[in-house]
């Protein structure tokens, strides 16, 4: 089976499993787990941030960031198709008591001027705008890279208006290897950043939240409230540590496979792809056929994909899909009748 549903479906390699099995552990709630501490130190180094907190998921990392940056009855600006808006179950309102102002971006990138235009004036009837959230790479836009210059423009708007800026960097390493911009340089423009170990990097569990010490102290307490305190977490932290030390540069293989796949299936009469959106490891395309039926037929032929409604499909390339399997998937797509 060629599983193209997501880069979250990867299985730990034998080397990663060995690292996890042999991990030194302690009680992380007491701050005593040496492998968790080593991972957090590594992520501080990677991002240039003073403090880091190991969390269970990217969703938890984003919601801890929103909670730690805002107060109830305030407002957060985020791209309307971002993970925070689409896939976190109204978490900002449920956990932090804030509402989201969603803005439509181009390939997931919000215009800095548009952000500034939607900062609320100081008026009795309005919530206070306190936070802007951006996503890099942007999942639903097709794994697109948020250009550094655009992030700098957004960062300037936030500084000038006394707003915090959070980067949902779930796939920031995909952005980094594709653009040549270091994670540290991206992180230097924001107040906080979260990224996942369990997507393209191939670890089974976990994400990290990085920021200044005061921010992480708050987030640590909120993690406890949400039930995110883990004990001998070094077992899973070891997988994450192995991932960041060994699986970053190989992400370019996933990008190469995704672009090759997109170029080939774009030739099919029932496929419509915006090739500008195919930048990293995700391919999103429209189809003139019934996407539900395509998904069912593909699964019967050994290729698993996802669809969004009746005309949109999504495939994601990852370390468990080889170049040879990519070619196999292309050939299977070609067997579908127009």
Secondary structure, DSSP 8 states (H G I E B T S, - for coil): -EE-S-TT-----HHHHHHHHT-----GGGT--HHHHHHHHHHHHHHT-SEEEEES-HHHHHHHHHHHH--TTEEEEEETTSHHHHSSTTHIIIII--EEEEE--BTTB--HHHHHHTS--S-TTS-EEEEEEEESSBTTTTSB---HHHHHHHHHHHHHTT-EEEEE-TTHHHHHHHH---HHHHHTTSSEEEEESSSTT--SS-EEEEE-HHHHHHHHHHHHHTT---SSTHHHHHHHHHHHHHSSTTHHHHHHHHHHHHHHHTTSTTEE--GGG--SSEEEEEESS-HHHHHHHHHHTTEE-EEETTTEEEEE--TTS-HHHHHHHHHHHHTS--
